[in-house]
C-alpha cells in the first residue's frame, strides 16, 4: 500500500498539539481593522482550538500528524 499524501493546504493552516488538539489562526485580522474594537482584535490574535467534530475532518487531511 503506498503512503498517504498530506494535504499541504491543511498542513499550513493547522498545528496538532501533543495531546491531539488542533490549533488554528483566527480569521478577520488582515484588513478593515479600523471598525473593529481593540478587544476584538486582541482576541483574534490568539490561536483557536478546533472542536472535536472539526478535528475528525482535519484528521483525514493530515494522516501522519495524529
C-alpha positions in Angstrom: 0.0 0.0 0.0 1.5 3.4 -0.9 1.9 6.2 1.6 -1.0 8.6 2.0 -0.4 12.2 0.9 -0.8 15.1 3.4 -3.0 17.9 2.2 -0.4 20.7 2.2 -3.0 23.4 2.4 -4.2 21.9 5.7 -0.7 21.4 6.9 0.0 25.1 6.6 -3.2 26.1 8.4 -3.4 23.7 11.3 -1.0 22.5 14.1 -1.6 19.4 16.2 -0.5 19.5 19.8 0.9 16.6 21.8 -2.5 15.9 23.4 -4.2 15.8 19.9 -5.8 19.2 19.9 -5.8 21.1 16.6 -4.8 24.8 16.7 -5.5 27.3 14.0 -5.1 31.1 13.5 -8.4 33.0 13.7 -9.6 34.9 10.7 -10.5 38.6 10.4 -7.3 40.3 11.3 -6.0 41.2 7.8 -7.9 44.3 6.7 -10.8 46.6 7.7 -9.3 46.9 11.2 -10.5 50.4 12.0 -14.1 49.4 12.7 -13.0 46.5 15.0 -12.6 47.2 18.7 -9.2 46.7 20.4 -10.7 43.9 22.5 -11.9 42.1 19.4 -8.5 42.5 17.6 -6.7 41.3 20.7 -8.8 38.2 20.9 -8.3 37.5 17.2 -4.5 37.3 17.8 -4.9 34.3 20.0 -4.9 30.8 18.5 -8.1 28.9 18.3 -8.8 25.3 19.2 -11.0 23.2 16.8 -14.0 21.3 18.2 -14.0 17.5 18.3 -16.3 17.3 15.3 -14.0 19.5 13.2 -10.9 17.7 14.4 -12.2 14.5 12.8 -12.3 16.2 9.5 -8.8 17.6 9.8 -7.5 14.1 10.9 -8.3 12.9 7.4 -6.4 15.7 5.8 -3.3 15.2 8.0 -2.8 11.5 8.2 0.6 11.4 9.8 0.1 14.2 12.4 -2.1 12.2 14.8 
